[in-house]
Amino acid sequence: MRPGRYSDDTGEEPMKPPAKPRPDFPLTPIGNGQWRKVVNGQAYYFGSWRDDPRGEAALKDWLARKDAIYAGLDHISRQLVPDPAELTVIELVRKYLKIRSADVEAGNLSPATFRDYTINLNDFCKHIGPTAKASGLKPQHFAAYRVRLDEKGTLGPHAIKRVIACIKAAFNYAMDEEWIKPVRFGRGFIAPDTSSEAIGQWCLRKGREDRTERILTRREIRKLLRHSKHEPRWRAMVLLMLNTGMNPAELARLKWKEIGFKAGRLRRRRWKTGIVQECYLWKRTRKALEALPHEHEDWVFIRKNGQPLVQQVSVKTEDDTAIAKVKNLNRVTRPFRDFAEAAGVKGITPYTLRRTARTVAANWPDDNAAKRMMGQRLTGRDHTYVKGKFPLARLHKISVTIYRRLFPKPTPPEVEVKKDDVKSNRPKGGKYPRAA
């Protein structure tokens, strides 16, 4: 007999693939002598069925690799790496976080940003596998993690964009410093569009409430102020956010020395961007601030224990050489949401008030005054060359415009005029005299 394909050229009768141990067995014995499983058009093999005719070892191997195969991450830790000293993913993450920790201590990086790096990079490392070689990652591995972020269901486009930015920053830094060989992220690891239109479309497809266009109405503002009648701190916060567009962290860092009660000018530098913010405070806002107790010589808003409302606490490692993690303590956003719901205004955050102020300010033609009020970059080259205090008259005009739109003067009620009360110009007798 002519040597068969599976007879090892010995002239013996070739072996036929055995039948599956049971109908629902996930693997298939094929003619090349291997147990095989096809996933997404890709064939995976699990040993010889000659040595394992019942598929027990093959099934055990399949169950161990199943999740990685469906995630597109199989064989990462099996790749042959010519340099045994090449960094693994966990080693890359640790080195990068140590450098960023030094940036935080030097004041070059915000603790909140370091917190994002720590959470997102550790999650990526856990998903990929800490022993995987960083240089061995392929575009499909990053794409599989991107799919996992979508499947979580708890992250919106802005959050996913931050996660991708953190991971790319770490790998780009490692490639620039030649820690690892060049890695390609691929088209499947692109940050989502975060424009208002894209967010609205995303909410529509997910069946969620679209709050991108949400601003406060005059009635809702009256509800908030009416509910804060006996809570002076919330009253001052609401008026400040509508007057200046501050966010929660900026409210927590507001100092008394930054407020000019006599002229009504507020001048400060934003913590987030470093851009100068100037605005004219309404008399109503100044009155609410003056009603607050001066519990601290610097901070306007303070907790009962003397600590700021928003804190970022750094926790060091055991050897005290780097920052292990950062705790973000925010006692403005969630309490404000509870306060608003108690006032009968649902579905808002402090940023809703900031958007309301900027939306109303957009109706004023002086765009630079609106940007200076919000603490944003001035238009064009003005950001570079316009220095010193911004003209208070321009800030006053835009501030008054916002106030009149949010708090219009009530119109007097129309009085019904009876027909008998209207005096007629006709002469007695009902006839006009003839002209001479």
WOKA-V883546 format. One record per pair of residues at least 24 apart in sequence whose C-alpha atoms are under 8 Angstrom apart, sorted by sequence separation. I is the first residue (numbers start at 1). J is the second residue. If there is no record, write none. Layout:
i->[I I]
j->[J J]
//
This chain:
i->[164 261 369 370 6 164 165 369 6 164 93 366 370 93 369 39 161 18 27 39 160 161 17 27 93 160 366 21 26 20 21 158 364 18 90 157 244 89 157 158 157 244 361 364 243 243 89 90 361 89 90 256 257 361 88 89 92 143 146 157 243 256 360 88 89 120 124 142 143 146 255 256 88 89 142 143 255 256 88 89 121 135 138 139 143 239 240 254 255 357 360 87 88 116 120 121 134 135 137 138 139 140 142 143 239 253 254 86 87 116 120 135 136 138 139 142 252 253 254 86 87 135 139 140 252 253 86 117 139 236 239 252 116 117 139 251 252 81 236 235 236 77 73 77 253 76 77 232 252 76 79 252 253 252 232 233 76 232 76 249 248 73 72 73 233 72 71 73 72 71 71 96 93 96 92 96 92 248 248 87 86 87 279 86 278 279 277 278 279 276 277 278 277 278 277 276 277 275 276 275 248 275 247 247 270 269 247 245 246 241 245 244 245 242 241 242 245 278 280 241 244 245 279 242 243 227 238 242 280 224 227 241 279 280 278 279 282 281 282 224 280 223 279 223 224 282 223 220 265 245 246 244 245 244 214 216 215 216 214 215 215 216 215 243 243 243 221 218 218 112 111 111 118 115 114 115 114 115 112 111 112 102 101 101 98 98]
j->[189 286 394 395 32 190 191 395 33 191 121 394 398 122 398 69 191 49 58 70 191 192 49 59 125 192 398 54 59 54 55 192 398 53 125 192 279 125 193 194 194 281 398 401 281 282 129 130 401 130 131 297 298 402 130 131 134 185 188 199 285 298 402 131 132 163 167 185 186 189 298 299 132 133 186 187 299 300 133 134 166 180 183 184 188 284 285 299 300 402 405 133 134 162 166 167 180 181 183 184 185 186 188 189 285 299 300 133 134 163 167 182 183 185 186 189 299 300 301 134 135 183 187 188 300 301 135 166 188 285 288 301 166 167 189 301 302 133 288 288 289 131 128 132 308 132 133 288 308 133 136 309 310 310 291 292 136 292 137 310 310 140 140 141 301 141 141 144 144 144 145 170 170 173 170 174 174 332 333 179 179 180 372 180 372 373 372 373 374 372 373 374 374 375 375 375 376 375 376 376 350 377 350 351 375 375 354 353 354 350 354 354 355 353 353 354 357 390 392 354 357 358 392 356 357 342 353 357 395 340 343 357 395 396 395 396 399 399 400 343 399 343 399 344 345 403 345 345 392 373 374 373 374 374 348 352 352 353 352 353 355 356 356 399 402 403 406 406 407 312 312 314 325 325 325 326 326 327 326 326 328 322 322 323 322 323]
//
